[in-house]
Every structure is written in C-alpha cells, then in structure tokens.
Amino acid sequence: MNKQAPPPEVKAELNSVPLVVKQFFISFFVVVLLMIVVTYLYNFNRLESDVYLNGVLSDAINLLILICIFAFVQTSVVAKRSYLFLSVGIFLWSVGLTFDFLDELVFQPIWVGIYIEDITRTLGMLITGFGLYLALTDLAKTREQLEEELKTDVLTKAYNRRYFYHYVQQNQSKPHSLVIADIDHFKAINDEYGHDVGDQVLIDFVYQCHQALGEDVLFARIGGEEFAMYVATDDADELHATCEQLLSLVSNVMVTPSKTLSVSVGSAIKRATETFSSTLKRADQALYLAKNQGRSRYVHKP
Ligand SMILES: Nc1nc2c(ncn2[C@@H]2O[C@H](COP(=O)(O)OP(=O)(O)OP(=O)(O)O)[C@@H](O)[C@H]2O)c(=O)[nH]1
C-alpha cells in the first residue's frame, strides 16, 4: 500500500491544432498531389507499352488507403506534434505512392523512381511511424493521468470515496481495520473564516496525514470533512496507535495563527466473516460516540 503522492498536472495537450491549419494542410495535400499528376503526365507522356491492370489496381488501392488515413488524421483528436509528424509523414508517403501509381501507366525515368518515389516514400513511412509513436505515447500518458484523477479528490489530492471503496473491497479478505475521522465544527470554520480557509484546512489536514501515516494505511476523503482509513492490521494496539497519531497530528493544522484543528475518530477491526459495510457501520457508530462524548477524541468499537 503506497502513500499517496499528489497526482501530476495534466500535461498531455489534446488537439490544439486550429481548424484553419488543418484546412490549409488538406488543401496543400490535394493541390500538391494533383500538381504532381499533371506535371508528371505533362513531362513524361510516353505510355507504358505493357500496362498491368493488377499493378495499376493495387497501387491505386494503396494510394486510396493512404488518402483515407490522411483524412482520419485530420479528423482525429491528437496533440499538435503528433498531428504534425503524422500529416507530414503521410503526405510524403502519398507523394511516393502517387509516383508509384503513375509509373504503372506512364514511362518513368529511373532517376524519378530512385530520387523521388523511393526517397519520399521511405521518408514518409519513417516520419509517419514516429508520429504514431508520439500519438500512442501521448495517449498512454493521458490515460495514466485520467486514471490517477479518477482515484483522487480534486481539492486535497487524497484518494476519493470511489477509490477507497474499491480498495477495501479488493483487500477485504486480508486482516484490517477501518477508521473514520470527521473534522469537528467544520461548518463553524467555514462560517467564521470563509470557505477558502475551510478549503485550506482540508488541504493542510490531508498533507499532515500523508506525511505522518505509514505504508500500512490507505487514507481517503470520503465526504466533505469526513475521511476514512484502511489500516492493514487487526491488532488493537497498532490500530489505537495509528488513531492516536491521527488525533495528535491535527495540532499541526492551523485554522488561524492561534487556533488549531480538532477531529473525532471512530474505528472498528474487521471480524472474520464480516462484510465491508458492516465494519464501516461499526466504525461510524464509534465516530458517533466520539462526537457525542464531546469531540476531539478517539472511540473504538470492539
Ligand atoms: N470549505 C469547504 N467546506 C466544505 C467542503 N465540503 C463540505 N464542506 C462543509 O462542511 C460542513 C460540514 O458541516 P457539518 O456536517 O454540520 O459538520 P460540522 O460542522 O463539522 O459538525 P460536527 O461534524 O458535528 O462537528 C458544511 O458546512 C459543508 O458546507 C469543502 O470541500 N470545502
């Protein structure tokens, strides 16, 4: 069980290529290919003596497929640099294939085949491959960041309720305890000092918890000012030590320079055949007792 690190900022930049750039690129692509065809036919107008229909067809299909891929890239949502490499790569590749297609119909001098057709095609394939690599890398990074965001609470960067429930259910069979901590009189903090101070208190509280709690504790924000912990132990002394630690670390969280925070804490050790909701309910009952007994304390529900 790892202590939570704040999730990274979302860096992956999704489609920021302006439409006008795409329109320019599409026009450029079409115009240049047409110009190649016209210039080629104008300069090399000697028809091949033997035209192989299969060769013409397969080259035409290849070119058509590449044009479709170019169109997909133009309509897809990819980051700027991936777009650039993919578009330039497919463009060069298409130039190569256009020459390849034309030489099936019209005689082509050998230097055109080597210096234009082969070079543009090979270069195009390389650049397209690199663009694809960039797009896939960006996709993996974005996915990783989204997964991290799905687990965490936006304000405090603690794990959120959804992840806490998921985690406990995944680790239900192991010996563990559940703890619920609730900040005391949090509404009064908001009312007296403002919502921003309330937010900062939540952030500071989570920061202190992340600093202090050990590797055997999964800490999460499960409600506004309500937090939960999965403690990987069924030993009462260990659990009590962790809860006492939680109670004392709030003295490091300052609401004002002269006022510190207080929390109430309830805990329960999972029984052998008990369900998650039942253990959580007992921890919640313990918390209720802690609140009723005057707050700023820890109650364990055996
Ligand atoms: N600043 C801030 N306040 C929040 C946030 N989420 C919930 N709250 C506030 O937390 C307060 C919780 O109030 P109550 O449920 O009455 O709890 P309490 O005042 O702490 O009282 P006790 O728990 O009985 O000690 C409400 O005023 C909510 O508006 C948040 O993200 N930021």
The ligand as a Tripos MOL2 file, in Angstrom:
@<TRIPOS>MOLECULE
LIG
   32    34     1     0     0
SMALL
NO_CHARGES

@<TRIPOS>ATOM
      1 N1        -14.6560   24.7440    2.7120 N.pl3     1 LIG1
      2 C1        -15.2530   23.6040    2.3990 C.ar      1 LIG1
      3 N2        -16.3340   23.2110    3.1300 N.ar      1 LIG1
      4 C2        -16.9060   22.0360    2.8350 C.ar      1 LIG1
      5 C3        -16.4460   21.2060    1.8060 C.ar      1 LIG1
      6 N3        -17.2320   20.0930    1.7530 N.ar      1 LIG1
      7 C4        -18.1540   20.2410    2.7230 C.ar      1 LIG1
      8 N4        -17.9630   21.4020    3.3850 N.ar      1 LIG1
      9 C5        -18.7150   21.9430    4.5110 C.3       1 LIG1
     10 O1        -18.5170   21.1370    5.6570 O.3       1 LIG1
     11 C6        -19.5570   21.4450    6.5720 C.3       1 LIG1
     12 C7        -19.9180   20.1970    7.3330 C.3       1 LIG1
     13 O2        -20.8150   20.5940    8.3230 O.3       1 LIG1
     14 P1        -21.4770   19.6060    9.3380 P.3       1 LIG1
     15 O3        -21.8540   18.3260    8.6200 O.co2     1 LIG1
     16 O4        -22.5590   20.3360   10.0300 O.co2     1 LIG1
     17 O5        -20.3310   19.1770   10.3240 O.3       1 LIG1
     18 P2        -19.5270   20.0120   11.4060 P.3       1 LIG1
     19 O6        -19.8260   21.4760   11.3700 O.co2     1 LIG1
     20 O7        -18.0990   19.6340   11.2560 O.co2     1 LIG1
     21 O8        -20.1010   19.4590   12.7300 O.3       1 LIG1
     22 P3        -19.6320   18.1640   13.5150 P.3       1 LIG1
     23 O9        -19.1600   17.1750   12.4890 O.co2     1 LIG1
     24 O10       -20.8470   17.6840   14.2200 O.co2     1 LIG1
     25 O11       -18.5630   18.5640   14.4410 O.co2     1 LIG1
     26 C8        -20.6890   22.0510    5.7570 C.3       1 LIG1
     27 O12       -20.8500   23.3850    6.1060 O.3       1 LIG1
     28 C9        -20.2090   21.9230    4.3140 C.3       1 LIG1
     29 O13       -20.6050   23.0420    3.5470 O.3       1 LIG1
     30 C10       -15.3260   21.6600    1.0530 C.ar      1 LIG1
     31 O14       -14.8410   20.9950    0.1200 O.2       1 LIG1
     32 N5        -14.7620   22.8390    1.3860 N.ar      1 LIG1
@<TRIPOS>BOND
     1     1     2 1
     2     2     3 ar
     3     2    32 ar
     4     3     4 ar
     5     4     5 ar
     6     4     8 ar
     7     5     6 ar
     8     5    30 ar
     9     6     7 ar
    10     7     8 ar
    11     8     9 1
    12     9    10 1
    13     9    28 1
    14    10    11 1
    15    11    12 1
    16    11    26 1
    17    12    13 1
    18    13    14 1
    19    14    15 2
    20    14    16 1
    21    14    17 1
    22    17    18 1
    23    18    19 2
    24    18    20 1
    25    18    21 1
    26    21    22 1
    27    22    23 2
    28    22    24 1
    29    22    25 1
    30    26    27 1
    31    26    28 1
    32    28    29 1
    33    30    31 2
    34    30    32 ar
@<TRIPOS>SUBSTRUCTURE
     1 LIG1         1 GROUP 0 **** ****
